[in-house]
């Protein structure tokens, strides 16, 4: 009889209104619940959840939520849900500016302990959390949106689906298995599957099996491990130490156009692997290996960045980079339109091999030292540019450059020369440039014609 009584629409509506009033009083805002159905086997079905924020705008709207809970853990003060399913949930978040609270902050405040009241320990388990057809949006109204580019100040995620298992979630630990998260973002970022396992405590964190899949992109990580210290229930950022690796990942550059829109026009796949480690103030990347599927691009390098929290600096050591002229042109075309003359020279250069060091810092500016070998010659370049002084200086050494191929003129052979180029860049007028060149050797074909009478 009790079960039949709970199935009456009037009873379900009454339960919905009662729970909505309790939550409304707790949050201090309008809350509506259409009905609550207490089903068999400890199953709860909640239809039509609607929560407003303090500004009277819809914040959370859910079509249906179902859950199964276990009775025995409740006796011990634990919440154990064997399954939770959420359908058609839509969450809207926003902030007016950096000084004001987000529209959902009042929810977090209402759940936090107040005064000297003893905080209730958080300890619950969800064997299975499933989300379908959900969405999430966030906006900072004082920051202008950037069309077709991922912007953390203006997020709009649609078609969110997820399957998550939370084995443990307490005040000092988490153990979760994210089997699948998928979503589409307005910038064009389309994630088909994000999966990983995470275990974290008060001193260590382990992320295992991190995988990101898009339509043509597959990114895989080895174990990512981090250690840290906790002070006053908050992690000390300065104590962070971490390491991990990227393992044989296939990346379609056009699918990363949400970060750089011009990548959309690059139709190329690359395979990437690397090892990384660092602290809160330093990042080091070793054993970087990049190659294209067409085998016309290969990069072996390592690099590091320091002073990340104050005055960042970085250094990149390219041990070997080989690229064909066709790959180079197709890569730079979306970013820089080369003149016909430059394109012709690059096409004649054929296969290009590059090695060198480059780096930049706030105080010292940018510096580069490299070697270049091509099918039409080789050279060395040393370049420096000061961020503050705007002074630049470059030393270029050309060795055995084939003028015949470059100029398409059979009168010339190979040339070797040194050039010193320096100058100053100005904000509102033309730069001053000084060029000092020295030709070491040059081949010239001289034809002598004798006429006899």
Protein Blocks (a to p, Z undefined) as FASTA:
>chain_A
ZZmmmmpmklmmmmmmmmmmmmmmmnopacddfbdcddehhiacdehiadddfkopafbd
cfbdcddddfklmmnopacdfbdcdehiacddddfblmbccfklmmmmmmpcehjbdcdd
dddddfbacdehiadddddfkbccdehiacfklccdehiacddddfbacfkbccdddfba
cdddfkopacfbdcddddddfkbccdehiacddfklccdddddddddddeehiacfklpc
cddddehiacdfklmmmmmmmlmmpccdddddddddddfkbccdehiacddfklpaccdd
ddddehklmmgcdddddfbacddfklmmmmmmmmpccdfklmmmmmmnopaddddddddd
fklopadddddddfkbccdddddddfklopacdddddehiafklmnopakbccddddddd
dddddfkbccddddddddfbdcdddddddddZZ
